[in-house]
Amino acid sequence: MFQTKRRTNLILGTLSYGVIGLVMIFAIFPLIWTFITSLKYESDIITTDLQYLPTRITFDNYVAIWNRSGFTTLIGNSTVVTVITLIICLIIGSLAAYGFSRYRFRGRSGLLLFYLVIRMFPVVLMLIPLFILMRNAGLLDSRFGLALAYTTFLLPLCVWMMKGFFDAIPVDLEDAARIDGCTRLGALFRVILPLARSGLVATAVFIGISAWNEFLFALMLTTSQGSRTWPVGLQLMVGEFQLPWGSFSAGGIISIIPVVILFAIVQQSLVRGLTAGAVKG
């Protein structure tokens, strides 16, 4: 009986690790293939015989991205827009989530449902109204205006995520801080937010990645090199009769480097935040 149970556990464990391995290969293989393609000559990319490993290695694709696409300007624009979006979403979203978590008022469930419904609609439906609003406000083709546009569909995500983290923090800790003389905002900034730091990091990572990789709004709401973001700059490299796959692959690798570095820095806080938000205290 014991040997049968042990054998069953061994088989289940092997199958589990096999499935995990297949999922990892499925997720990592496109990144590896993109990196390999970025090191190939253009003549070695489009061939009749598929080459898994490059016979010749070159860094010309990375040099071409640097020289031809306004690399520093595009990366700078993406960084500025992402940072502004993060600041707006985290400040407004944290305050709104705290209100939803701690207060009980008429229409609370309806507002939360409204935020959820916003996420259900395709963001392309907001393009024309946002374009008209920003044109009338003079924010069209500006980095701040683009950050406001990103906020329209990222703020609901921030509110819902932060509300889950605030719900997991006992109200008694906040009441104790208020008894000691803290105001409501003082308790929020001195007690609640430090305890929800991991959740704040997890929310910031999701918002930052979404803002960094966003393409449609950046394409439609920017027209000049001074406000265009990195994904739009890559798309504009497409020629009428040519697709520079090597340069595209190099650009893709460059675009994910900041995301990888961010994950490496906040990995532990991100994991703690995701697990904390899944359990209500």
Secondary structure by P-SEA (a helix, b strand, c coil): caaaaaaaaaaaaaaaaaaaaaaaaaaaaaaaaaaaaaacccccccccccccccccccaaaaaaaacccaaaaaaaaaaaaaaaaaaaaaaaaaaaaaaaacccccaaaaaaaaaaaaaacccccaaaaaaaaaaaacccccaaaaaaaaaccaaaaaaaaaaaaaaaccaaaaaaaaaacccaaaaaaccccccaaaaaaaaaaaaaaaaaaccaaaaaaccccccccaaaaaaacccccccaaaaaaaaaaaaaaaaaaaaaaaaaaaaaaaaaaaccc
